[in-house]
Amino acid sequence: LRWLNYLSPNINRGPFAPDEDDLIIRMQRLFGN
């Protein structure tokens, strides 16, 4: 993906942690897509 070339090298590109998954799911339920 080209946009990866422009991101800060400090950004975590690994998989989401379980607590991050939970946060994403809760925010999606609250705000939708």
C-alpha distance matrix in Angstrom:
0.0 3.7 5.6 5.8 7.8 10.1 11.0 14.3 14.6 17.1 14.8 15.3 12.3 14.8 16.3 18.4 22.0 24.7 25.9 22.5 22.3 25.8 25.0 22.1 24.5 27.4 25.5 24.3 27.9 29.2 27.0 25.5 22.3
3.7 0.0 3.8 5.4 5.7 7.7 9.7 13.2 14.0 16.9 15.1 16.5 14.0 17.1 19.0 20.8 24.4 27.2 28.0 24.5 24.7 28.1 26.9 24.1 26.8 29.3 27.1 26.1 29.9 30.7 28.2 27.1 23.8
5.6 3.8 0.0 3.8 5.3 5.5 6.8 10.5 12.1 14.5 12.5 14.3 12.4 15.8 17.5 18.8 22.3 25.1 25.5 21.9 22.5 25.6 24.1 21.4 24.3 26.6 24.2 23.5 27.3 27.9 25.3 24.6 21.5
5.8 5.4 3.8 0.0 3.8 5.4 5.4 8.5 9.1 11.6 9.8 11.3 9.3 12.8 15.1 16.8 20.1 23.2 23.8 20.4 21.2 24.6 23.3 21.0 24.0 26.4 24.4 24.0 27.8 28.5 26.4 25.8 22.9
7.8 5.7 5.3 3.8 0.0 3.8 5.8 8.4 8.9 12.3 11.6 13.7 12.1 15.7 18.4 20.2 23.3 26.6 27.1 23.8 24.8 28.1 26.7 24.5 27.7 29.9 27.7 27.5 31.3 31.8 29.6 29.1 26.2
10.1 7.7 5.5 5.4 3.8 0.0 3.8 6.7 8.8 11.6 10.9 13.8 13.1 16.8 19.4 20.5 23.5 26.7 26.7 23.2 24.6 27.6 25.7 23.7 27.0 28.8 26.3 26.4 30.2 30.3 27.9 27.8 25.1
11.0 9.7 6.8 5.4 5.8 3.8 0.0 3.8 6.3 8.3 7.2 10.3 10.2 14.0 16.5 17.3 20.1 23.4 23.2 19.8 21.5 24.4 22.5 20.8 24.3 25.9 23.6 24.0 27.8 27.8 25.8 25.9 23.5
14.3 13.2 10.5 8.5 8.4 6.7 3.8 0.0 3.8 5.3 5.8 9.4 10.5 14.0 16.9 17.6 19.8 23.3 22.8 19.8 22.0 24.8 22.8 21.7 25.3 26.7 24.6 25.5 29.1 29.0 27.3 27.8 25.8
14.6 14.0 12.1 9.1 8.9 8.8 6.3 3.8 0.0 3.8 5.5 8.2 9.2 12.4 15.8 17.1 19.0 22.7 22.7 20.0 22.2 25.2 23.7 22.8 26.3 28.0 26.3 27.2 30.7 30.9 29.5 29.9 27.8
17.1 16.9 14.5 11.6 12.3 11.6 8.3 5.3 3.8 0.0 3.8 6.4 8.9 11.6 14.7 15.3 16.7 20.4 20.0 17.6 20.2 22.9 21.3 20.9 24.5 25.8 24.3 25.7 29.0 29.1 28.0 28.7 27.1
14.8 15.1 12.5 9.8 11.6 10.9 7.2 5.8 5.5 3.8 0.0 3.8 6.1 9.1 11.8 12.2 14.1 17.7 17.4 14.6 16.9 19.7 18.2 17.4 21.0 22.5 21.0 22.1 25.5 25.7 24.6 25.1 23.5
15.3 16.5 14.3 11.3 13.7 13.8 10.3 9.4 8.2 6.4 3.8 0.0 3.8 5.6 8.3 9.0 10.8 14.5 14.8 12.3 14.4 17.5 16.6 15.9 19.3 21.1 20.2 21.2 24.4 25.1 24.4 24.6 23.2
12.3 14.0 12.4 9.3 12.1 13.1 10.2 10.5 9.2 8.9 6.1 3.8 0.0 3.8 6.8 8.8 11.5 15.0 16.0 13.3 14.4 17.9 17.4 16.1 19.1 21.5 20.6 20.9 24.2 25.4 24.5 24.1 22.2
14.8 17.1 15.8 12.8 15.7 16.8 14.0 14.0 12.4 11.6 9.1 5.6 3.8 0.0 3.8 6.6 8.9 12.3 14.0 11.9 12.7 16.2 16.5 15.5 18.0 20.6 20.4 20.7 23.7 25.2 24.8 24.4 22.8
16.3 19.0 17.5 15.1 18.4 19.4 16.5 16.9 15.8 14.7 11.8 8.3 6.8 3.8 0.0 3.8 6.5 9.3 11.6 9.6 9.5 13.2 14.0 12.9 14.9 17.8 18.0 18.1 20.9 22.7 22.6 21.9 20.6
18.4 20.8 18.8 16.8 20.2 20.5 17.3 17.6 17.1 15.3 12.2 9.0 8.8 6.6 3.8 0.0 3.8 6.5 8.0 5.8 6.1 9.7 10.3 9.6 11.9 14.4 14.7 15.2 17.8 19.5 19.7 19.4 18.6
22.0 24.4 22.3 20.1 23.3 23.5 20.1 19.8 19.0 16.7 14.1 10.8 11.5 8.9 6.5 3.8 0.0 3.8 5.5 5.2 6.3 8.8 10.0 10.6 12.5 14.4 15.4 16.6 18.6 20.1 20.9 21.1 20.9
24.7 27.2 25.1 23.2 26.6 26.7 23.4 23.3 22.7 20.4 17.7 14.5 15.0 12.3 9.3 6.5 3.8 0.0 3.8 5.4 5.0 6.3 8.7 9.9 10.7 12.4 14.3 15.4 16.7 18.5 20.0 20.0 20.4
25.9 28.0 25.5 23.8 27.1 26.7 23.2 22.8 22.7 20.0 17.4 14.8 16.0 14.0 11.6 8.0 5.5 3.8 0.0 3.8 5.4 5.1 6.2 8.7 9.9 10.6 12.3 14.2 15.5 16.5 18.2 18.9 19.7
22.5 24.5 21.9 20.4 23.8 23.2 19.8 19.8 20.0 17.6 14.6 12.3 13.3 11.9 9.6 5.8 5.2 5.4 3.8 0.0 3.8 5.4 5.0 6.2 8.6 9.9 10.5 12.2 14.3 15.2 16.1 16.7 17.0
22.3 24.7 22.5 21.2 24.8 24.6 21.5 22.0 22.2 20.2 16.9 14.4 14.4 12.7 9.5 6.1 6.3 5.0 5.4 3.8 0.0 3.8 5.5 5.2 6.2 8.7 10.0 10.6 12.4 14.3 15.3 15.2 15.4
25.8 28.1 25.6 24.6 28.1 27.6 24.4 24.8 25.2 22.9 19.7 17.5 17.9 16.2 13.2 9.7 8.8 6.3 5.1 5.4 3.8 0.0 3.8 5.5 5.2 6.2 8.6 9.9 10.7 12.3 14.2 14.6 15.7
25.0 26.9 24.1 23.3 26.7 25.7 22.5 22.8 23.7 21.3 18.2 16.6 17.4 16.5 14.0 10.3 10.0 8.7 6.2 5.0 5.5 3.8 0.0 3.8 5.5 5.1 6.1 8.5 9.9 10.5 12.0 13.0 14.2
22.1 24.1 21.4 21.0 24.5 23.7 20.8 21.7 22.8 20.9 17.4 15.9 16.1 15.5 12.9 9.6 10.6 9.9 8.7 6.2 5.2 5.5 3.8 0.0 3.8 5.5 5.2 6.1 8.6 9.9 10.4 10.6 11.0
24.5 26.8 24.3 24.0 27.7 27.0 24.3 25.3 26.3 24.5 21.0 19.3 19.1 18.0 14.9 11.9 12.5 10.7 9.9 8.6 6.2 5.2 5.5 3.8 0.0 3.8 5.5 5.1 6.2 8.7 10.0 9.6 10.8
27.4 29.3 26.6 26.4 29.9 28.8 25.9 26.7 28.0 25.8 22.5 21.1 21.5 20.6 17.8 14.4 14.4 12.4 10.6 9.9 8.7 6.2 5.1 5.5 3.8 0.0 3.8 5.5 5.2 6.2 8.7 9.6 11.8
25.5 27.1 24.2 24.4 27.7 26.3 23.6 24.6 26.3 24.3 21.0 20.2 20.6 20.4 18.0 14.7 15.4 14.3 12.3 10.5 10.0 8.6 6.1 5.2 5.5 3.8 0.0 3.8 5.4 5.0 5.9 7.5 9.4
24.3 26.1 23.5 24.0 27.5 26.4 24.0 25.5 27.2 25.7 22.1 21.2 20.9 20.7 18.1 15.2 16.6 15.4 14.2 12.2 10.6 9.9 8.5 6.1 5.1 5.5 3.8 0.0 3.8 5.4 5.3 4.7 6.3
27.9 29.9 27.3 27.8 31.3 30.2 27.8 29.1 30.7 29.0 25.5 24.4 24.2 23.7 20.9 17.8 18.6 16.7 15.5 14.3 12.4 10.7 9.9 8.6 6.2 5.2 5.4 3.8 0.0 3.8 5.8 5.5 8.6
29.2 30.7 27.9 28.5 31.8 30.3 27.8 29.0 30.9 29.1 25.7 25.1 25.4 25.2 22.7 19.5 20.1 18.5 16.5 15.2 14.3 12.3 10.5 9.9 8.7 6.2 5.0 5.4 3.8 0.0 3.8 6.0 9.5
27.0 28.2 25.3 26.4 29.6 27.9 25.8 27.3 29.5 28.0 24.6 24.4 24.5 24.8 22.6 19.7 20.9 20.0 18.2 16.1 15.3 14.2 12.0 10.4 10.0 8.7 5.9 5.3 5.8 3.8 0.0 3.8 6.7
25.5 27.1 24.6 25.8 29.1 27.8 25.9 27.8 29.9 28.7 25.1 24.6 24.1 24.4 21.9 19.4 21.1 20.0 18.9 16.7 15.2 14.6 13.0 10.6 9.6 9.6 7.5 4.7 5.5 6.0 3.8 0.0 3.8
22.3 23.8 21.5 22.9 26.2 25.1 23.5 25.8 27.8 27.1 23.5 23.2 22.2 22.8 20.6 18.6 20.9 20.4 19.7 17.0 15.4 15.7 14.2 11.0 10.8 11.8 9.4 6.3 8.6 9.5 6.7 3.8 0.0
